[in-house]
Amino acid sequence: MAEEFDVIVIGGGPSGSSATAFLSKAGKKVLLLDRAKFPREKVCGDGISGRSVGVLRELGLLDSFKSVEHQDMFGVTFSSPNGTVAPIPSASGSEAPGFVCRREVFDNVLFQHAKSLAAKTIEGFFATDLLFDGSRVVGVKGNFDGKEHEFRAKVVVGADGVGGITARKLGAYNNDESHQHAGIRCYYEGVEGMGDKIELHFVDSAVPGYFWIFPLPGKRANVGLCMVVSDMKKKRANLQAIMKDIIENHPVFKPRFQNAKRATEIKSWLLPLASKRMKLAGDGYVLVGDAASLIDPFTGEGIGNALTSGKCASQAILEAFKNNDFTESSLSNYPKALWAGIGNEIDTNHRMQRMANSKFLMNLVIGKAKRSKEVRGVISDAILNPSNHKRLVDPLFFLRALLA
Ligand SMILES: Cc1cc2nc3c(=O)[nH]c(=O)nc-3n(C[C@H](O)[C@H](O)[C@H](O)COP(=O)(O)OP(=O)(O)OC[C@H]3O[C@@H](n4cnc5c(N)ncnc54)[C@H](O)[C@@H]3O)c2cc1C
């Protein structure tokens, strides 16, 4: 007989840990499964935004990050294809609106918290298939300790990221190359000129993608580059070669990396973007985080939406338990609430992503941002205050920027 739970969460990254914590706190019997043993690494820029901070606060976890290695961040520095550098500070205040934390560290804090609340957690469990009763998902099958195991539940939460099985098995995997980023990243030691801001650089050779430097303590940095996959293929762009060229030859970055040493190999990974809306709920299941293709199409930020989707899905699941209704129609309250919260922002940022293809516009906006406090304010709002993105894609904003 397969062991029974209220909810099975497949994947213990930010989305799965968030869902597990919210559901367990509400009294549900949750089984948390992950193929990895924590702490585990995840290819990422390690930038933790304001949206993430909000959910971490709700989970009561914000203080836990004060005691692990991280770097507080107070804004974003942009540079344009013509080399103009514009630092955009966050609104004043002593508390950092975001931070940079290696995912091996960040995810472990979240996972251990979720594990402490879950009814049962199995690390090293490789989910291989979902169990169905007709079209309804009723459980999961997988391998652990050299044996095959089955578990059953009223609801299965697919939180197994890009490399997982749930989205694929449910026909909800985003394989549209115009809605995926390809990203590479590595760690450097001894990078010069870093401050208290994350850095996004629209370097001429990297557009329509961007190069990033996210500072970590002790002159260490998470360094990477990403681009929409269809653009990358059209341009026949080799991301590693572009990044190497920027670091070794670009007049702004060469001096900053002159004495720096790459500390890790360069790893690549896919970012499924929320500009493509996938089916996120069905009979007996929901998908969250990267398994649900929820990454911001402009900034590449996915942790905040992963944590938020875990929370939003939990609310719909708790409602489903109240009504004893685990059908698609009941669980679809989750995508409805999620898109009501983040849908406009995603649409706006998708337009910003396409706008960033224009070197002319990036030179214009970043050039004006360097000179105009008003333009800096709009960008700061747009990047750091998710509800205020609209002004940045307002054509009048560009007209004003041009005349400023
Ligand atoms: C290059 C790059 C840079 C990025 N930079 C940033 C950034 O700076 N800031 C930001 O906010 N976001 C960034 N992101 C996006 C961010 O990494 C993801 O959005 C985030 O990790 C999604 O969390 P998740 O919990 O949904 O999935 P994941 O973090 O991928 O977790 C999925 C979990 O599922 C487990 N799993 C997978 N398959 C199975 C299976 N078959 N059985 C059991 N368990 C399984 C995995 O072991 C893993 O622990 C970046 C992504 C990339 C690729």
The ligand as a Gaussian input file, in Angstrom:
#p B3LYP/6-31G(d) Opt

LIG

0 1
 C       21.796000      31.606000     -14.914000
 C       20.622000      31.937000     -14.022000
 C       20.625000      33.100000     -13.265000
 C       19.532000      33.402000     -12.440000
 N       19.603000      34.499000     -11.629000
 C       18.591000      34.766000     -10.763000
 C       18.706000      35.829000      -9.809000
 O       19.749000      36.479000      -9.678000
 N       17.633000      36.086000      -9.009000
 C       16.491000      35.361000      -9.083000
 O       15.532000      35.669000      -8.373000
 N       16.367000      34.307000      -9.951000
 C       17.399000      33.976000     -10.766000
 N       17.306000      32.881000     -11.581000
 C       16.078000      32.071000     -11.573000
 C       16.027000      31.148000     -10.340000
 O       17.218000      30.403000     -10.262000
 C       14.820000      30.199000     -10.419000
 O       13.687000      30.925000     -10.822000
 C       14.519000      29.524000      -9.080000
 O       15.562000      28.649000      -8.732000
 C       13.197000      28.736000      -9.148000
 O       13.008000      28.022000      -7.940000
 P       12.220000      26.623000      -7.950000
 O       12.082000      26.212000      -6.536000
 O       11.002000      26.720000      -8.778000
 O       13.179000      25.598000      -8.742000
 P       14.644000      25.082000      -8.364000
 O       15.350000      26.062000      -7.551000
 O       15.235000      24.653000      -9.668000
 O       14.370000      23.792000      -7.467000
 C       13.860000      22.600000      -8.022000
 C       14.179000      21.444000      -7.083000
 O       13.554000      20.262000      -7.610000
 C       14.430000      19.176000      -7.481000
 N       14.092000      18.177000      -8.519000
 C       14.236000      18.315000      -9.861000
 N       13.841000      17.196000     -10.488000
 C       13.441000      16.325000      -9.524000
 C       12.933000      15.004000      -9.555000
 N       12.756000      14.341000     -10.710000
 N       12.625000      14.396000      -8.369000
 C       12.795000      15.068000      -7.194000
 N       13.274000      16.329000      -7.101000
 C       13.587000      16.964000      -8.269000
 C       15.822000      19.772000      -7.649000
 O       16.817000      18.972000      -7.040000
 C       15.669000      21.141000      -6.983000
 O       16.075000      21.145000      -5.637000
 C       18.393000      32.544000     -12.422000
 C       18.400000      31.362000     -13.171000
 C       19.503000      31.057000     -13.953000
 C       19.500000      29.762000     -14.723000

